[in-house]
Amino acid sequence: MAADYAYALVQVAHNLGAVAVVGSPAAAWLWLREQRAVPVMLAWLTAGGWLVQVLSGVGFGVTSYLSRGELPEVTGVALFALYLKVSCAATGLALAAFYLLIPLWRREQTQRGLWPSLLVIGIAALSGAAFLRWFG
């Protein structure tokens, strides 16, 4: 029963991270359409969301290992979905970090491609999560 609570708490964190990795780029993209400057806070929320996704994803594995003594067996479609999620997390976190750390990335022209890209990456990761859940 303790493992169920642990999984549930990890899932809560994972869900909140998911909201950030899709909601923040969507808000930034809409903001950019109305005004020229996207609030830097949206980039921080995006980066933080990806970090939460990574840490909670690791949390799922740790919880499984501590409760069952082994990691879950992930093969086929679920393994592809896991690779997709990890790739999306690495790319999304890197893009958000570049935006925060490199002033040239804040130019309007760069942002017009950045925010929709981050939105698509977030949606791809969430889509992969569904396949990982049901095929894993």
NUTI-228934 format. One record per residue (C-alpha): residue in one letter; z, x, y. Coordinates in Angstrom, 3 decimals. Example, Ala and Ser with C-alpha at 12.3 -4.5 7.8 and 13.67 -1.06 7.14 Angstrom:
(nufi a; (7.800; 12.300; -4.500));
(nufi s; (7.140; 13.670; -1.060));
% end
This chain:
(nufi m; (0.000; 0.000; 0.000));
(nufi a; (0.728; 2.882; 2.396));
(nufi a; (-2.821; 4.119; 1.840));
(nufi d; (-4.157; 0.713; 2.894));
(nufi y; (-2.268; 0.959; 6.186));
(nufi a; (-3.533; 4.492; 6.698));
(nufi y; (-7.127; 3.396; 6.046));
(nufi a; (-6.678; 0.449; 8.422));
(nufi l; (-5.354; 2.680; 11.220));
(nufi v; (-8.190; 5.158; 10.739));
(nufi q; (-10.630; 2.234; 10.808));
(nufi v; (-9.161; 0.987; 14.097));
(nufi a; (-9.736; 4.396; 15.671));
(nufi h; (-13.235; 4.557; 14.175));
(nufi n; (-14.076; 1.099; 15.570));
(nufi l; (-12.856; 2.021; 19.050));
(nufi g; (-14.940; 5.187; 18.930));
(nufi a; (-17.936; 3.080; 17.923));
(nufi v; (-17.451; 0.859; 20.962));
(nufi a; (-17.437; 3.929; 23.208));
(nufi v; (-20.530; 5.600; 21.709));
(nufi v; (-22.634; 2.467; 22.145));
(nufi g; (-20.993; 0.735; 25.107));
(nufi s; (-20.755; 3.739; 27.426));
(nufi p; (-24.431; 4.768; 27.204));
(nufi a; (-25.500; 1.124; 27.503));
(nufi a; (-23.385; 0.728; 30.641));
(nufi a; (-24.657; 4.032; 32.065));
(nufi w; (-28.275; 3.090; 31.426));
(nufi l; (-27.807; -0.264; 33.165));
(nufi w; (-25.900; 1.409; 35.994));
(nufi l; (-28.725; 3.908; 36.464));
(nufi r; (-31.211; 1.069; 36.808));
(nufi e; (-29.199; -0.369; 39.721));
(nufi q; (-27.950; 2.807; 41.382));
(nufi r; (-28.774; 6.484; 41.300));
(nufi a; (-25.446; 8.013; 40.293));
(nufi v; (-23.858; 7.243; 36.937));
(nufi p; (-20.073; 7.615; 36.985));
(nufi v; (-19.053; 10.795; 35.171));
(nufi m; (-16.339; 8.748; 33.462));
(nufi l; (-19.018; 7.143; 31.287));
(nufi a; (-20.013; 10.583; 29.998));
(nufi w; (-16.367; 11.359; 29.275));
(nufi l; (-16.032; 8.050; 27.399));
(nufi t; (-19.179; 8.831; 25.426));
(nufi a; (-17.999; 12.342; 24.520));
(nufi g; (-14.535; 11.020; 23.692));
(nufi g; (-16.023; 8.282; 21.542));
(nufi w; (-18.009; 10.818; 19.538));
(nufi l; (-14.941; 13.002; 19.141));
(nufi v; (-12.978; 9.986; 17.863));
(nufi q; (-15.841; 9.219; 15.456));
(nufi v; (-15.707; 12.757; 14.065));
(nufi l; (-11.927; 12.892; 13.775));
(nufi s; (-11.608; 9.432; 12.244));
(nufi g; (-14.451; 10.200; 9.839));
(nufi v; (-12.480; 13.230; 8.692));
(nufi g; (-9.427; 10.950; 8.606));
(nufi f; (-11.142; 8.731; 6.025));
(nufi g; (-11.677; 11.737; 3.778));
(nufi v; (-8.134; 13.040; 4.257));
(nufi t; (-6.653; 9.614; 3.539));
(nufi s; (-8.721; 9.333; 0.357));
(nufi y; (-7.725; 12.797; -0.759));
(nufi l; (-4.024; 12.268; -0.076));
(nufi s; (-3.908; 8.839; -1.715));
(nufi r; (-6.212; 9.443; -4.695));
(nufi g; (-6.149; 13.202; -5.130));
(nufi e; (-9.898; 13.520; -4.602));
(nufi l; (-12.611; 12.862; -2.061));
(nufi p; (-14.809; 9.803; -2.564));
(nufi e; (-18.031; 10.418; -4.474));
(nufi v; (-20.902; 9.870; -2.074));
(nufi t; (-24.453; 9.924; -3.456));
(nufi g; (-27.892; 8.444; -2.844));
(nufi v; (-28.176; 6.040; 0.066));
(nufi a; (-24.546; 6.594; 1.061));
(nufi l; (-25.044; 10.363; 1.212));
(nufi f; (-28.091; 9.934; 3.439));
(nufi a; (-26.070; 7.571; 5.665));
(nufi l; (-23.270; 10.151; 5.880));
(nufi y; (-25.749; 12.856; 6.898));
(nufi l; (-27.161; 10.489; 9.507));
(nufi k; (-23.717; 9.753; 10.939));
(nufi v; (-22.757; 13.437; 11.074));
(nufi s; (-26.076; 14.339; 12.721));
(nufi c; (-25.680; 11.563; 15.265));
(nufi a; (-22.120; 12.624; 16.054));
(nufi a; (-23.090; 16.261; 16.553));
(nufi t; (-26.089; 15.353; 18.712));
(nufi g; (-24.277; 12.699; 20.742));
(nufi l; (-21.297; 14.929; 21.412));
(nufi a; (-23.573; 17.830; 22.392));
(nufi l; (-25.648; 15.703; 24.784));
(nufi a; (-22.569; 14.230; 26.444));
(nufi a; (-21.052; 17.722; 26.753));
(nufi f; (-24.259; 19.101; 28.294));
(nufi y; (-24.155; 16.290; 30.846));
(nufi l; (-20.551; 17.115; 31.704));
(nufi l; (-20.921; 20.900; 31.766));
(nufi i; (-24.422; 21.526; 33.156));
(nufi p; (-25.041; 20.087; 36.638));
(nufi l; (-28.834; 19.996; 36.121));
(nufi w; (-28.291; 17.374; 33.421));
(nufi r; (-27.006; 14.991; 36.098));
(nufi r; (-30.366; 14.782; 37.845));
(nufi e; (-31.778; 11.275; 37.897));
(nufi q; (-34.891; 12.305; 35.973));
(nufi t; (-32.801; 13.800; 33.140));
(nufi q; (-30.509; 10.786; 33.022));
(nufi r; (-33.433; 8.398; 32.593));
(nufi g; (-33.992; 9.935; 29.177));
(nufi l; (-30.408; 10.875; 28.345));
(nufi w; (-28.657; 7.509; 28.420));
(nufi p; (-31.210; 5.543; 26.370));
(nufi s; (-31.245; 8.441; 23.881));
(nufi l; (-27.466; 8.355; 23.588));
(nufi l; (-27.628; 4.596; 23.086));
(nufi v; (-30.172; 4.935; 20.266));
(nufi i; (-28.100; 7.703; 18.647));
(nufi g; (-25.013; 5.475; 18.789));
(nufi i; (-26.855; 2.530; 17.269));
(nufi a; (-28.266; 4.779; 14.519));
(nufi a; (-24.765; 6.020; 13.663));
(nufi l; (-23.366; 2.491; 13.517));
(nufi s; (-26.271; 1.388; 11.349));
(nufi g; (-25.613; 4.316; 9.029));
(nufi a; (-21.991; 3.231; 8.806));
(nufi a; (-23.013; -0.077; 7.262));
(nufi f; (-25.009; 1.669; 4.538));
(nufi l; (-22.247; 4.189; 3.955));
(nufi r; (-19.727; 1.383; 3.583));
(nufi w; (-21.723; -0.702; 1.106));
(nufi f; (-23.430; 2.038; -0.888));
(nufi g; (-20.529; 4.488; -0.905));
% end
